[in-house]
């Protein structure tokens, strides 16, 4: 359950009961998926509740708004402050934060909106993909062409592709999908980036057909700090036959190991892999148990 009768959300400048945070049926965003959002996590730390990388997330929200022509009249600092207040009003420490910028004005045209609405909701949410190693399958669906839509923007409408791919994979008995780009190279999962390990080095897809996730970037920083060679390069699914381990990353999923991709089974135990080590370092970092030069908490509590 994402909310109850006691849940408070921020909507267009006010803190309101979540049950009252509604949207009209003629809203442009409802009809066309014309909205942008972020997925952010807050953690309980020895120093209190901290939102992990608030600045990076809200900078990306601003970027996404610019990409699709949605005005956003809030600064990164204001968005961070509001997020802490929503957490406080809901008495939450470890929580998922969902800012959504959308166009609620009744509008059936295909023109960019001249005003937007802002919702910030919070809820308790465990790891999105669970704690068990994942069985992936290469999806028959591709990631969108980066020349057709701004892939680096976190646009609500893009996730129709994710829903279709993930549902199809689960209907075939797998835990999640792995999508290729339009040229047949591995891109990412429906809601998480993909990594594999080979000969003590780390590989992941480059900029192009992926959303360069903030968790992905954090993991890359942690790997480099640990002296692990990392490669952001194109690779095809068959190259995974030479991999010893694999994992996925995302704010909702955090860092989760991959057991297999179709008939390719990764032999190295996840706890002894690079991904397993990085999962431990990531968890220590976000809970305030470790300090990193390149991955730190942004924003301060109220």
C-alpha positions in Angstrom: 0.0 0.0 0.0 1.6 3.3 -1.1 -0.6 5.5 1.1 -3.2 5.5 3.8 -5.7 8.0 5.1 -2.9 9.5 7.2 -0.4 10.0 4.3 0.7 13.5 3.4 1.9 14.5 -0.1 3.2 17.8 -1.5 1.1 19.1 -4.3 1.5 22.5 -6.0 2.8 24.4 -3.0 0.7 22.7 -0.3 1.0 19.7 1.9 -2.3 17.7 1.5 -3.7 14.3 2.4 -2.5 11.9 -0.4 -6.1 10.9 -1.0 -6.8 14.5 -2.1 -3.9 14.7 -4.5 -6.0 14.1 -7.6 -5.7 14.8 -11.4 -8.5 15.6 -13.8 -9.4 13.1 -16.5 -8.7 15.7 -19.3 -5.1 16.3 -18.1 -2.6 16.3 -20.9 -0.2 14.1 -19.0 -2.8 11.5 -18.4 -3.6 11.1 -22.1 0.0 11.3 -23.5 2.4 10.2 -20.8 3.7 13.7 -20.8 5.4 13.9 -17.5 8.8 13.5 -15.9 9.8 12.0 -12.6 12.6 10.9 -10.3 13.1 7.9 -8.0 15.0 8.9 -4.8 15.8 7.1 -1.6 16.2 8.3 2.0 18.0 6.3 4.6 18.4 6.3 8.3 22.0 7.1 9.2 23.9 7.8 12.4 23.5 11.5 11.5 19.7 11.2 11.0 17.6 10.9 7.9 19.5 11.6 4.7 18.4 11.7 1.1 21.0 10.1 -1.0 22.3 12.3 -3.8 19.4 14.7 -3.7 21.2 17.3 -5.7 22.0 14.9 -8.6 18.4 13.6 -8.7 16.9 17.1 -8.7 19.3 18.3 -11.3 18.2 15.4 -13.5 14.6 16.3 -12.9 15.3 19.8 -14.1 17.1 18.5 -17.1 14.2 16.1 -17.9 11.7 19.1 -17.7 13.8 21.1 -20.2 14.0 18.1 -22.6 10.2 17.9 -22.9 9.3 21.5 -22.4 7.7 21.3 -18.9 8.4 24.4 -16.8 9.6 23.8 -13.3 9.7 26.8 -11.0 11.5 25.1 -8.0 15.2 25.1 -7.4 17.2 22.1 -6.4 17.4 23.5 -2.8 13.7 24.0 -2.6 12.9 20.5 -3.9 15.3 19.0 -1.4 13.8 21.0 1.5 10.3 20.0 0.5 11.3 16.3 0.3 12.7 16.4 3.8 9.5 18.0 5.0 7.3 15.3 3.3 9.4 12.6 5.0 9.0 14.3 8.4 5.3 14.8 8.0 4.9 11.1 7.3 7.3 10.0 10.0 9.5 8.2 7.6 13.2 7.6 7.7 14.0 4.8 5.2 11.7 5.7 2.3 11.3 6.1 -1.4 10.6 9.5 -2.8 8.7 10.1 -6.0 8.7 13.7 -7.4 6.5 14.0 -10.5 6.2 17.0 -12.7 3.2 16.8 -15.0 0.6 18.9 -16.9 -2.8 18.8 -15.3 -4.4 21.4 -17.5 -7.1 20.0 -19.7 -5.4 19.9 -23.1 -5.7 17.5 -25.9 -3.2 19.3 -28.2 0.4 18.0 -28.8 2.0 21.3 -27.8 4.3 21.7 -24.8 2.7 22.9 -21.7 3.1 26.5 -20.5 2.7 25.5 -16.9 3.2 22.4 -14.8 2.2 20.7 -11.6 4.5 19.2 -9.0 3.7 16.2 -6.8 6.2 14.8 -4.2 5.0 11.6 -2.6 6.9 9.2 -0.3 6.4 5.6 0.9 8.2 2.7 2.4 9.5 0.4 -0.3 11.8 -2.5 -0.1 14.2 -3.4 -2.9 12.2 -3.3 -6.1 13.7 -6.5 -7.5 14.0 -8.3 -4.2 17.1 -9.8 -2.6 17.4 -13.1 -4.6 19.6 -13.4 -7.7 17.7 -12.6 -10.9 17.0 -14.8 -13.9 17.0 -12.5 -16.9 15.9 -13.0 -20.5 16.7 -11.0 -23.5 13.6 -9.2 -24.4 12.0 -9.2 -27.9 11.4 -5.5 -27.3 14.1 -2.9 -27.8 15.0 0.3 -26.0 13.6 3.3 -27.8 15.7 4.9 -30.5 17.7 7.7 -28.9 17.1 9.8 -32.0 13.3 9.5 -31.4 13.1 10.5 -27.8 15.5 12.0 -25.2 16.7 8.8 -23.6 18.7 10.6 -20.9 15.5 12.3 -19.6 13.4 10.3 -17.1 10.1 10.7 -19.0 7.0 8.9 -17.7 5.9 7.8 -21.2 9.2 5.9 -21.8 8.2 3.5 -19.1 5.4 2.0 -21.3 8.3 0.2 -23.0 9.5 -1.0 -19.6 6.1 -2.3 -18.5 5.7 -4.2 -21.7 9.2 -5.8 -21.6 9.0 -6.7 -17.9 5.6 -8.2 -18.2 6.5 -10.3 -21.2 9.6 -11.6 -19.4 7.6 -12.6 -16.3 5.0 -14.3 -18.4 7.8 -16.6 -19.7 8.9 -17.4 -16.2 11.8 -15.0 -15.8 12.4 -12.4 -13.1 13.1 -9.5 -15.4 13.9 -8.5 -19.0 17.2 -7.4 -20.5 16.6 -5.0 -23.4 18.9 -4.5 -26.4 19.3 -1.3 -28.4 18.2 -1.0 -32.0 21.5 -2.4 -33.2 21.4 -5.5 -31.1 23.7 -4.4 -28.3 22.8 -4.9 -24.7 21.3 -1.7 -23.2 19.7 -2.1 -19.8 16.7 -3.6 -17.9 13.3 -2.1 -17.8 14.2 -0.1 -14.7 17.8 -0.8 -13.9 21.3 -0.7 -15.5 23.2 -3.9 -16.3 26.9 -4.8 -15.5 29.0 -7.9 -16.0 32.3 -9.0 -14.7 35.1 -10.6 -16.8 38.7 -11.3 -15.7 38.4 -9.0 -12.7 37.1 -6.1 -14.8 33.7 -4.5 -15.0 31.7 -3.8 -18.2 28.5 -1.8 -18.8 26.7 -0.2 -21.7 27.8 3.3 -22.6 25.7 6.5 -23.1 23.3 6.2 -26.0 20.3 3.9 -25.5 20.4 3.8 -21.7 19.4 6.1 -18.8 22.7 6.7 -17.1 21.3 6.0 -13.6 22.6 7.8 -10.5 23.1 4.4 -8.8 25.0 3.2 -11.9 27.3 6.3 -11.7 27.8 5.8 -8.0 28.8 2.1 -8.5 31.2 3.1 -11.3 32.8 5.6 -8.9 33.1 3.0 -6.1 34.6 0.5 -8.5 37.2 3.0 -9.8 38.1 4.0 -6.2 38.7 0.3 -5.5 41.1 0.1 -8.4 38.7 -2.1 -10.5 39.1 -1.4 -14.3 35.7 -0.4 -15.7 34.7 -0.3 -19.4 31.7 1.6 -20.7 31.4 -0.1 -24.1 29.0 -1.8 -26.5 28.6 -5.6 -26.2 26.2 -8.2 -27.6 24.3 -10.8 -25.5 26.6 -13.7 -26.7 29.6 -11.9 -25.1 28.0 -12.7 -21.7 29.1 -16.3 -22.2 32.6 -15.2 -21.2 31.4 -13.4 -18.1 31.8 -14.8 -14.6 29.2 -12.7 -12.8 26.6 -9.9 -13.5 24.4 -7.5 -11.5 21.9 -4.7 -12.0 21.7 -1.3 -10.4 19.0 1.3 -9.8 17.7 3.5 -7.0 14.6 1.3 -6.5 16.6 -2.0 -7.0 19.9 -0.8 -5.4 22.5 -3.4 -6.3 21.1 -6.9 -7.1 23.0 -9.9 -8.4 22.1 -11.7 -11.7 22.1 -15.5 -11.8 21.6 -16.0 -15.5 20.6 -14.5 -18.8 18.5 -17.1 -20.7 20.8 -20.2 -20.9 23.9 -18.4 -19.8 24.6 -19.1 -16.1 27.2 -17.0 -14.2 29.4 -19.4 -12.2 31.0 -17.1 -9.7 29.1 -16.8 -6.4 27.7 -13.3 -6.2 29.1 -12.7 -2.7 32.6 -13.3 -4.1 32.1 -11.2 -7.2 32.9 -7.6 -7.9 29.1 -6.9 -7.8 28.8 -8.4 -4.4 31.6 -6.3 -3.1 30.1 -3.2 -4.6 26.7 -4.0 -3.2 28.2 -4.0 0.3 30.1 -0.8 -0.3 27.0 0.9 -1.7 24.9 -0.2 1.3 27.5 1.1 3.7 27.7 4.4 1.8 23.9 5.1 1.6 23.4 4.3 5.3 26.2 6.6 6.3 28.7 3.9 7.3 31.3 4.9 4.8 32.5 8.2 3.3 33.5 8.5 -0.4 35.1 11.4 -2.2 32.9 10.9 -5.2 29.7 9.6 -3.7 28.2 11.5 -0.8 24.9 12.7 0.7 23.5 15.9 -0.8 21.2 18.2 1.0 20.5 18.7 4.7 17.5 17.8 6.8 15.2 20.5 8.0 
